[in-house]
Amino acid sequence: MIDWPKLVACRLGPDPLGRLPARIQIPRPPQSVAQFVEVCERPDIPLRKLATIVEVDVELASNVLRLVNSSTLMLQRRISSIQHAIGMIGLRRCKMLVMSAALHASFVTRDQSGSTVDSFLIEAQERAMFAVRVARLLGIDHDHVYVAALLQDILLHHLLDEFYDTYSKFDRTRESIVDFERTEFQWDHAALAGQLLQRWNFAEEVVACVCYQHEHDVILADDELLKSEIAAVAISGLLPSGFPQEPDIISRFVAYQNHIPGFDFLEIAASVDEEIERNESLPVNRVRLADRLERLALVAVQAPNSETNWVEQQLGSYTLEEEIGRGGMGIVYRARHTMLHRPAAVKMMKTSRVSRQLLERFRVEARTTSELSSPHTVQVYDYGMTPEGTLYYVMEYLDGLSLGDLVYQHGPIPEGRAIHILCQVCGSLSESHHKGLIHRDIKPENIVLTTCAGAHDFAKVLDFGLVAVTGERANKDKETGITGTPNYMSPESIHFPDEVDERSDIYALGGVAHFLVSGKVLFGNLPLRKVICAQVETPPPRLRRHLKAKVSREFEEIVLSCLEKDPRNRPQSVVELAECLNRLEASHEWNFSKAAEWWAMHGNARPTRNRTAQPQTPQRHQQSSTSPAISPKQPDVPAGHSMQSTVIIAEELK
């Protein structure tokens, strides 16, 4: 039998709270709670009198009822009064919930938003519900487990605020949070929380569970602890949260799974999700616990020795949920704003590919895109560097299809629809060209059709990672060779890569138009070396005669004018190109309403998983740059066609 006081004494040591700086005020129980706890010990006390003590404090009563009505207690009907709660769940349970609610409330500071508090409470409830299910599996007291799991991180958020600079150095990929704290502070938040609960007169079982929440090696080595409340709380503490605290939670879960018969962490997580989803007051955008754990498990299996795993880590106000694409420069994750519940895409610089040139290109992409405000350009919300030195930027998450996916899945599109899309792309490029920025990598995979404010077929231009500034001599291109995607590169970008202007983007846009209406990539049947030569020397195949495209002669002439070898013979600006396209009769054949009808008919053609980054496989002679385009799988690519942004070494082409 476990000696709980002895266990607590061994873990706490001499007064850990006393080691905190004097400026940190540790809360004491409010008068109403102290009185309630004292009166609870008296025999034959009327329930009405007990309830009145709590109900005098309206905020406390509200928080208690919130805990009572949480799905953890599995009550059949909603409780609306403290007296009713005491009668339904018993005095012992109610006493613990009153103390828990008061302790939670004491750490909600005035500068915390309601969303922050809600996120903290939801995480705490997830842990508590998970712990209760483990306790039932073990056949132990789940009341103590519930309260301990609910309160195990009660001090952590407060400490993160107080010692922000120190905690910013914590690397959870290398050590647990308590090991870091013991090195930096000579105390850890688990011991501090345990002593705090002891001061508030919580049961020794609850105090011990909180104290030992990170002692996984000790628990796994002791059969008695492994079957106790301590194990249930420690396991729940491994759940992914806004501030990950352990280096490898999946291996810990697996270790417990191997030691506890019948324990399946994914199955319990799914059960918690089902219970939470019955509670209509919780955020509709909450990401399911089982999904988060499955993603972490998948990453642990697939890439144990690869790049830093950012899944479920917190980056500012964003929680990274899932890797959705990667290339030569970076990895893109789907993320969610913790307070706004808004999805986003976060692009992280790949640490294994860091070089001066790539670092500069990454910075240029983030900075350049953030300066652009066209609704047809992917929006950048933020960019910066993690404490570990990894560059990142946060952009909007797009739900839709790249033009490459559109054509590969559904074939060539009508002329009117092509005009509708191309004019929107011209709108994006018009702003960047006006600012002296040349994209240099316009291609179907870098243009996405999404829905914006109810408008379907809304085009977004992505990936400004290869942007050039008009008139600027870029030394990095002289060192690495010509830059771009071969099937969409203009002749001058091959001959004089440092002297491209907006007409080079117009050439690429002509290649995109050619692809949209024919379904054929420009010179897509040629190997890489010959594609480069063809871009310089070979006229493009005519759409009507050679490719049998169903387009007007006027549209064909506009596309071929964009693909003129001499930039002086092309439209001289994207505004001029858009005006030419809008004068065509087919320009009135497609609009946002017809687009809505098309998507209603072909809604099942969307990717099975929404993407904001094109998964890419580097090929010979190429270095890929990650695009926040959308595609769950690689379509069949014609021979010689490269979907990647490429950097082709000049010597390779000699």
N, C-alpha and C positions, 0 to 999 in steps of 0.2 A: 504493500500500500504506500502511495506517495506521501511523503512528509512535506506538505506544501509550504509551511513557514520556513523550514530548513532550506528548501529549494530556492525560495525567494531571497533568503539571507545570503546564500552562496553567490547569487547572481548580482544582487544590488551592491554589496560592499558598503563602505562608509559614505553615506549622504551624497549621492551623485548630483542631486539638485543644488547642493551647496557649492558646487564647482562652477555654476553658471555665473556670468557677470551680474553685478547688482542691478543693472538697468533692466534686466528681464524679470518681469513680475509674474510669479506663478499664481494662478487664480486659486482662491479658496471657495469652498461651497457657499452659495448664497444662503441667507437666513432661512428662506422657505424650505430649501433642501435639507439643511441641518435639522430643522424642526421636524420635517417629514420623517427622516431617518430615525430620529429619537422617538417619535410617537409610535412608529412601526413596531418598536420593541415592547410596547405596553400591551398586555393582554386585553381582549374584549373592547378594543377601541372601535367606536362606530365608523363605518366606511364613509359616512357623510362628512365627519370631522376630518378624516384623513384627506379626502378629496378637496375639501375647502382650502387646506393648507397649500396645495399645489395650484388650485384654480385662481388664487389671489394673484399669482404671477402669470398673467395672460400669455406671455411669450413662452414661458416654460411649459404651461399646460398644452399650448399648441404644438410644441416640439415633441412632448411626450405622446400626444395622440398621433402625431405623424409616425413615430416609431411603432406604436401599438398597431396602427393600421397598415404598416408595411407588410408586403407579402410574406415576409419571413415567418411571422407567427401563424399564418394560414388560417385566419379567423373567417368564419362563414359570412359574417356581416360587419358592416362598418361600425366602429365605436365612436360615439360622439361626446362622451363625458368621462372625466377622470374616475368618478364613482363607478360608472359602468365598466371601465377598463379594469379597475381593481377586482370587481366581481367576476369578470370574465377570465382574466389571466392569472389572478392570484396576487397576494401581497408581495411575495418574494420577487416575482418577475417585475411587478410594477415598481418596486423600490429600485431595482437595477436600472430600469428604463428612465426613471426620474433622474437618477444620478448621471446617467449617460447623456441625457438631453441637456442637463445643466452644464455638464463639462464641455459638450460640443458648443453650446451657445457662448461659453466664456472665451472661446478662441475665435469667434467671428468678429473680426475688427471692423471698424467703421469704413476703412478704405477698401474692403473686399466687396466686389460686386455680387449680386444675387446669383449670377451664373457660376461664379467661382465657388460659392458656398454650395450650390446645388451639385456641381461636379464632384466636390469633396464628399458630400453626403451620399451620392450615388455610388462612388467607388467604395465607400465604407459599407454601404448596404450590400453591395455585391460580395465583398469579402465575408460579411456576416452570414449571408445566405449560403455561400459556398461552405463556410466552416460548419454551419449547422448540419448540412447534408453529410459532411465527413463524420461529424460527431454521431449522427444517427447510424452511419455505417459501422462505426466503432462501438456503438452501444454505450455511449457515455453521456454525461450531463450536457445538454446542448444550450441550456440557459447561460451558463458561465461562458461557454464558447462563443455564443452570439454577442455578448457584451464585450468580451475581450477582442474579438475580431473587429467589432464596430469601433473600438477605441484604440487599437494598437498603434495607429499613426497620429494620434491626437495632438502630439507636440511637434511632429515633423514639419508641417507647413509653417508653423510659427518660427521654428529654428531656421528654415530656409530663408525666411525674410530677414531674420536677425543677422545671419552669417552668410549672406548671399555671395560675397567674394570668395569665401573659403569653399563653399559647396560648389561653386562654379568650376572648381578644379577636379571634382569627383568624376572618375571614369568608371562607369558601371560595367564596362567590358572586362575590367581587370580585377576588381575586388568588390566585396559587398559594402553597402553603405555603413554598416556598423564597424567594419575594419577601418574604413576611411576615417570615421569619426573618432575612433579610439586613438588613431595616429595623430590627427589634427587637434583634438580637443581634450583627450584623456577621459572622455565619456562618450556614450552613444545614446541615441534618442530612445531606444527600447528601454534601457535602464532608467532614464529620466521619466518616461511615461509610467513605468512600473511603480516608481516611488510616488509619483503624483497620484496614481490610483490608490496607493496605500494610504496617503494622507487623506484622501476622500472616503476612506473606510470601505473600499470595495473588497469583496471576498478574496482571500489569499489565492484561490484557484485562478481568478481573473488576473490578479497581479502577476502570478507566475507565467501565465500564458503570454502576457504582453512582454515580460522580461526576456523570454526565451524565443521570441518570434523569429529571430535570425540564426538560432543555434542549430542549424539543420544537421551538421555532422554529429553533434552530441545526441540529438533526438534519434537519428537513424541507427546509432550504435547502441541504444538503450531500448530494449523491448518494452519495458514498463512505460517509458515516455512515449514510445511509438504508438501505444494503445490509449494514450491519455488525451485530455483536452488540449494539452500543449501542442501535440502533433496537428490537430485539426486547425488550430489558429495559425501555426507556422505555415502550413500548406496554403491556407487562404491568403497569407501575406505574399505569396509568390505571384499572385494574379497581376497581370499587366496594368499599370496605372500611369498617371501623368508624370510620375517621377520614379522610373524603374530603380530598384534597390539591390538587385542581385545580378551577377554576371551571366548566368546561364540558367534561366528558370526552367526551361524544358528538361534539361538533364536532372534537375532537382525533382520535378514532377514525376519523371520516369523512375527515379530512385524510390520515391514513396510508393509509386504504383507497384514496383517489384516487391516491396516489403509489406504492403497492406492488401490482403486478399479482397477482391471485389472492387477495389478503388480504381476508377477510370476518370481522370481529370477532365477529359473532353465531354464525357457523358454527364458529369455533374455540372459542368459549365452550361451545357445545353438545357439542363433542368432549371438552372438559375435563370437563364434567358426566358424560358417559357413562363416562369412565375412573374418575372419583372414585366414582361410584355402584357400581362393581364392588368397591370396597374396603369390606367390611362393618364395619370398625372405625370408620368416620366417622359422625358424628351423623346419625340418621335424619331429623331435622328441618331439616337444612341446606337453605337456599333456593338453588335452582339459579342458577348464574352467568348463564346465558343469560336466565333470567326477570328477574333484576335489571337486566341491560343492556337488555332489551326495554322494561321499565317506564321506565327513564331515557330511552330513545330516544323513546318515546311522549310523555312529558312534554315533551321538547325540541321535538317537532313540533307538539304541540297548544297549548302555552301559553308561547311564547318570551318574552312581555312581560307575563305576568300575575303572580300572587302568587309569593312566595319558594318555590322548589321544594325541599321537604324530603325527597323520595324518596331513599333510600339514605343519608340523613344520620343521625348518631348523636345521640340525645337521652338523656343519662344512660346507663342500661343498655339502652336500646331502640334498635334500628335500624328506621327507618321504611321500609317496603317498597313501599307502593302507596297512592295516594289511593282511598278507597272511598266518599266522600260529601262534600257541601259544602252550605252554606246561607248565610244572611245573616250569621251570627255567626262561623262557623269552617269549617275543612276537617278532615275526619277521615281518618286514615291507618291502614291495618293495619300493625302493627309486631311485632317479635319481640324478646324479652328475650335479650341476647347470651349469657348464661350458663345460664339456665334453659330456653332455647329455647321459652318460653311465648308464644303469640300474645297480642296486646293491640290495643286501638284507642286511638290518640292523637289528641285533638282540639286543633287549633292555631287560635288567634285569627287571623282574617283581618286582615292589617295595613292593607288598604285601607279597612276599615270601622271603624277604631278611633275610639271616642268615649267620653266619660266614662260614659254610660249603658250602652253595650255592654261596656265593660271591667268595670263593676261587675256586670252580669248574668252575664258569663262567670265571674267570681270566685265569685259566689253559687252558680252551678250546680256548679262543682267542689267548693267547700267544703261545700255542702248534701249532695250525693250522697255525699261521702266520710264524712259523719257517719252515714249509714244503713247498717244491717247486715242487713236482711231479705234472705233468699236470693232473694226475688222482685223485688229492686231491683238494677239493674246496679251492679256493684262498681267503685269508683274506687280505683286503686292509688297514684296520686301526682298532684300538680299543682305547677306552679311557673312560672318564667319563664326563657326562653333568654337567653344573653348578649346577643343582639340585641334583647331586650325583648319577645319574642313570648310571650304567655301560652299555656299548654298544660295539659292534664291527661290522664292515662293511665287507661283503664278496661278492663274485661274485654271480650274479643272474643267475640261471640255468633254461633254457627252455627245458623241456623234461618230462620223466616219471621215477618214482622210479621203481625198480625191482618188488616191491609189486604190483604197479599199472599195470605194464606190464603183469604179470601173471594173476592177477585177471580179467583184461579186455580181454586178448587174449589167456589165457590158457598156459600150459607148453610150453617151447621153445625147439628147437632141440639141440642135444648134441653139435654140432659145434658152435652154437651161445653162448651156456653156456660157453664153453671153451674160446671163444673170450672175453667174459665179465669178466670171472674169472681171466684170465691172466692180464687184465688191473688193476683189484682190487689188485692182487698180486704186481703189480708195485707200487701202492700207499702205500701199507702196508710195502713193502720192505724198503722204505725210512724211514718210521716212526719207524720200528723195528730196523733199523740200528742206529737210534738216541736214542734207548732205550725206545721208546714210544709204549705202548700196547693200542690198540683202546678200547677193552672191550665191544663194542656194535655194532659189525658188524651184519647187518641184511638187508633184502631186502629194507626196508624203508630208510636206510642210504646209499644206492647206487643208483645213478641216471644216466640214460642214456640221454645224451644230444648231441648236435652237436658242434664240436670244429674244427675251421679252415676247415670247409666243411666235416669233418669226422663224420658220423652218428654212433650211438651205442657207443659213446665215454663215458666211465664210469667215474664217479666222486664219491669219497668216502666223506661222510659228517659226521658231529657231533662227534667231538673229546671231548665232554663234560665229558666223563667218563674215559678219558685216565689215564693210570697208568705208572709210571716210573719203569723200570726193577730194581729190588733190593730194591726199596724204600718201606718202611713199612708205609702204608697210614692210619693214625689214624682215619681219618674220616670214613673209611669203617668198622673199628672195632666198631665204635659207631653206625652206621646206618644199618649194615648188609651187605648182599651180593648184588653185583651191576651188573646190566645187564638186558637183555631181556630174560625171562626164556626159551623160545623155541630155543635160540641160545647160551645158557650158557654152558660152558664146566664143566665137573665134578669137576675139581680142583678149578674153580672159585666159586663153591658152598662150597666145603670143606675148601679151603685155599685161600680166596679172596685176601689176601695180597701178595700172592706168584705166581701170574699168570705171564706167559711169552708169547712170540709170538705164542707158540703152542695153546694157548687159542683162539687167533684170527683165527688160522687155523681150529680149531674145529667149530667155528661160520661160517667160510667160507664154511666148509663142509655142514652145515645146509642150507646155502644159495643155494649151488649147488643142494642139495637134493630137495629144494623147486622149483628151476627153471625148472627142467626137469620132476618133478612129479606133480607140482601144489598143493602139500600137505605140510603143515607146519609140521616140526618134532614134533611128539607127540602133534599135534594140536587138537586131539580129547579128550584130558584129561584136567581136571580142574587144576588150578594153582599149588596146593599142589602136585598133582601127577606128573605134568610135571617135577618139581624139582627132585622128586624121580626117575623118568624115566631117566633123564639125567645122573644120577649117576649109575643106576643099569640095565636099559633095553637096549638091543642092538637096534639100529635103524632098521626100516623095510627095507628090501632089495628092491631096486628100480625096478628090473626086475620081481622078483617073486611076491612080495606082492602089489606093486603099478602099475605094468604093464607099467612102463616107457620105452619108446623106446630109449634105450641107449645101448652102447656096454658094454660087460662084463668088459673090462679094465677100462672104465670110472666109472662104478659102484664100482669097487674095489678101485679106487683112492678116491672116495667120502667116502666110508666106512672107508678107512684108516684115513681120516681126522677126522672121528667121533669115533675113538677108545677112549675108556674110559681112557686108560693109555697114557699120552702125549708122552711117549717114543716110542710108536708104530705108531705115526703119522708122516707125513713129518716134518722134523725138522726146516724147514724155508719155507717162501712163495716162495723163489727162487726155492727150490727143488720141491715144488708143481707145480709151473708154468712149470718147465722143464718136469715133468711127464705128464702134460696136453698137452704140445706142441708135445710130442712124439706120441700122439694118432692120428689115421688116420683121425678122424673127425675134427681135429684142422685146416685142410685145407678147410673145407666145408663152412666156414663163414668168411667174411672179411668186410671192410668198404664199398665196392661197393655193396655187397649183402644187407648190412644194409640200404644203401641209397634207394635201390629198395623196401625194406620192408616198410620204412617210407613213400615213395611216394605212396604206396598202402594203407597204414593205417594212413595217415596224419590226418584224421578226428578223430583218436583215442586219439590224444593229449588231455590233460585236457582242458575244455572249457575256463579256465582262467589259465594263466601261474602261477606256484607257485614256491617259493623257500623255503617253509616251510610246513611241514606236520601238518595240523590241528589235534590236539590231544585232547582226552577226558580222563582225569585221571580216573583210575579204582581203585577198592579196592586193598590195599596192594601196591600201586604204586605211584611214583612221576615221572612225565614225564619230559624229557629234550627235548627242541625244536630242531628238526632237520631241516636243510634247504633243505629237500627233496621236492618232487613235487607231489601234489595230491589235486585236487579241492574237492574231496568228499571221504568219507570212503567207501571202498569196503566191500562186505560181507566177514566177517572174520570167519573162522572155529571156532567152540566152543573151548574155552580155549586158543585161540591164542591171544597174546597181541602184538599190533603194537607199544606200547610205550617202551621207555627206562625205566627200572624200578629199584627202590631201594626196596628190599624186606626185611622187618624187621625180623631178625633171630627168635625172639620170636614167630612170627606168624606161623612159620613152625614147631614148636615143637609139 
